[in-house]
Amino acid sequence: MTASKVRRMIWSRHWVSTCRLVELVQSIPVLLVLLLAVSLLGPQNALSIALLIGVTGWFALARIVRGEVRQIRHSEYILASRCMGGSFGWIMRRHLVPNVVSAILFVVISAVSTSIAMESTLSFLGLGLPVDELSWGSMLALADKALLLNTWWVILIPGLFLAKLTSTDDCLPMIKEELQSCIEL
């Protein structure tokens, strides 16, 4: 896809049909898509699991970026830049990208806990990482052996960490603030 096609898609109404496609794909549960993809592709490694989770997780980011761009593109400073002869690249670099970066950071950092939960679910079901590679899901999958051997802490520790990470986002806002301060420099 050339840059001019992307530019036309962003500034014109063609983005609407793409957004409808994203909404259609987003209506399918991600876990079902991941289960289907992993079962069709066979044995997995950490890179392939991460790529599958990334491929199925970009839809929310696309919708939020679209909403931000639609809101910003009719702003007075964008119209003034266009009237003063600003090129598409200059307007993107100076106005759109700096205003959209904070929304992108919020979505990406919020998706970290969801991605960890997805990987843990796949590993728990035996479709994710191999048992010899450590994962919270594979640790929880070994729960039956741990209970028979009376080593309950083997289940408790990864379960508590996984529950803490996916239920509350205590450390993620701090990471977001640090990334924003790095970008603003």
C-alpha positions in Angstrom: 0.0 0.0 0.0 1.5 3.3 -1.0 1.7 6.4 1.1 -0.8 8.2 -1.1 -3.4 5.4 -0.7 -2.9 5.6 3.1 -3.3 9.3 3.0 -6.5 9.1 1.0 -7.8 6.4 3.3 -7.1 8.5 6.4 -8.5 11.8 5.1 -11.5 10.4 3.1 -14.5 8.3 3.8 -12.8 5.0 2.6 -11.7 4.5 6.2 -15.4 3.9 7.1 -15.5 0.6 5.2 -12.2 -0.5 6.8 -13.7 0.4 10.2 -16.7 -1.7 9.6 -14.4 -4.7 8.7 -12.6 -4.1 12.0 -15.9 -4.1 13.9 -16.9 -7.3 12.2 -13.7 -9.0 13.1 -13.8 -7.6 16.6 -17.2 -9.1 17.2 -15.6 -12.6 17.2 -14.1 -13.6 20.6 -10.3 -13.3 20.5 -9.8 -16.4 22.6 -11.8 -18.5 20.1 -9.7 -17.1 17.2 -6.5 -17.8 19.2 -7.6 -21.4 20.0 -8.4 -22.0 16.3 -5.1 -20.5 15.1 -3.0 -22.4 17.6 -4.6 -25.7 17.0 -4.2 -25.3 13.2 -0.6 -24.2 13.3 0.6 -27.0 15.6 3.4 -26.7 18.2 4.2 -23.1 19.3 7.1 -21.1 20.6 7.1 -17.8 22.5 7.5 -15.7 19.3 4.6 -17.3 17.4 2.3 -17.0 20.5 3.2 -13.3 20.8 2.6 -12.7 17.1 -0.8 -14.4 17.2 -1.8 -12.4 20.2 -0.6 -9.2 18.5 -2.4 -10.0 15.3 -5.7 -10.5 17.1 -5.3 -7.6 19.4 -4.8 -4.6 17.1 -8.5 -4.0 16.5 -9.1 -1.9 19.5 -6.1 0.2 18.8 -7.3 0.8 15.2 -10.7 2.0 16.4 -9.2 4.4 19.0 -6.7 5.8 16.5 -9.4 6.3 13.9 -11.6 8.2 16.5 -8.7 10.4 17.5 -7.8 11.2 14.0 -11.4 12.0 13.0 -11.6 14.3 16.0 -8.3 16.1 15.4 -8.5 16.4 11.6 -11.3 19.0 11.7 -9.5 21.1 14.3 -8.7 24.7 13.6 -5.0 24.2 13.8 -5.1 21.4 11.2 -7.2 23.5 8.9 -4.8 26.5 9.4 -1.8 24.2 8.6 -3.5 23.1 5.4 -4.3 26.6 4.4 -0.8 27.7 5.0 0.4 25.0 2.6 1.4 22.3 5.1 2.0 18.9 3.4 0.4 15.7 4.6 3.6 14.5 6.1 4.2 17.7 8.0 0.7 17.8 9.4 1.0 14.1 10.4 4.4 14.7 12.1 3.6 18.0 13.8 0.0 17.7 14.7 -1.6 14.3 14.4 1.1 11.9 15.8 1.8 13.9 18.9 -1.9 14.1 19.7 -2.5 10.4 19.1 0.5 9.0 20.9 -1.0 9.3 24.4 -4.1 7.3 23.2 -1.9 4.7 21.6 0.2 4.3 24.8 -2.9 3.9 26.9 -4.3 1.2 24.7 -1.0 -0.7 24.4 -0.2 -0.6 28.1 -3.8 -1.6 28.9 -3.5 -4.6 26.5 -0.4 -6.0 28.3 -2.4 -7.6 31.1 -4.9 -9.0 28.5 -2.1 -10.4 26.4 -0.5 -12.1 29.5 -3.9 -13.5 30.4 -4.4 -14.9 26.9 -1.0 -16.5 26.8 -1.6 -18.0 30.3 -5.0 -19.4 29.1 -3.4 -21.0 26.1 -0.6 -22.5 28.1 -3.1 -23.7 30.8 -5.1 -25.5 28.1 -2.0 -27.1 26.7 -2.0 -25.1 23.4 0.4 -22.4 24.3 4.1 -22.7 25.3 5.6 -26.1 25.8 5.6 -27.4 29.4 9.4 -27.1 29.6 9.2 -23.3 29.0 8.0 -21.5 32.1 4.7 -19.7 32.0 2.1 -18.9 34.6 -0.4 -20.9 32.6 1.9 -23.9 32.3 2.6 -23.7 36.0 -1.1 -23.7 36.7 -1.6 -26.6 34.3 0.6 -28.7 36.6 -1.8 -28.1 39.5 -3.0 -31.7 39.7 0.6 -33.0 40.4 1.2 -30.2 42.9 -1.9 -31.1 44.8 -1.0 -34.8 44.9 2.4 -33.9 46.2 1.0 -31.5 48.8 2.9 -28.5 47.4 0.1 -26.0 47.3 2.4 -23.0 46.9 3.3 -24.1 43.4 -0.3 -23.3 42.4 -0.8 -20.3 44.7 2.1 -18.1 43.7 1.5 -18.0 39.9 -2.2 -17.9 40.5 -2.0 -14.9 42.8 0.4 -13.0 40.5 -1.8 -13.7 37.5 -4.9 -12.6 39.3 -3.2 -9.5 40.6 -1.9 -8.5 37.2 -5.1 -9.1 35.3 -7.6 -7.7 37.9 -5.9 -4.3 38.7 -3.5 -2.2 36.8 -1.3 -0.9 39.6 2.0 -0.8 37.9 0.8 -0.2 34.4 -0.1 3.5 34.9 3.5 4.1 36.3 4.9 2.6 33.1 2.6 4.8 31.0 3.7 7.9 32.8 7.4 7.0 32.3 6.9 6.3 28.6 5.0 9.6 28.2 7.8 11.5 29.9 10.4 9.9 27.6 8.3 10.8 24.5 7.9 14.4 25.7 11.6 14.9 25.9 
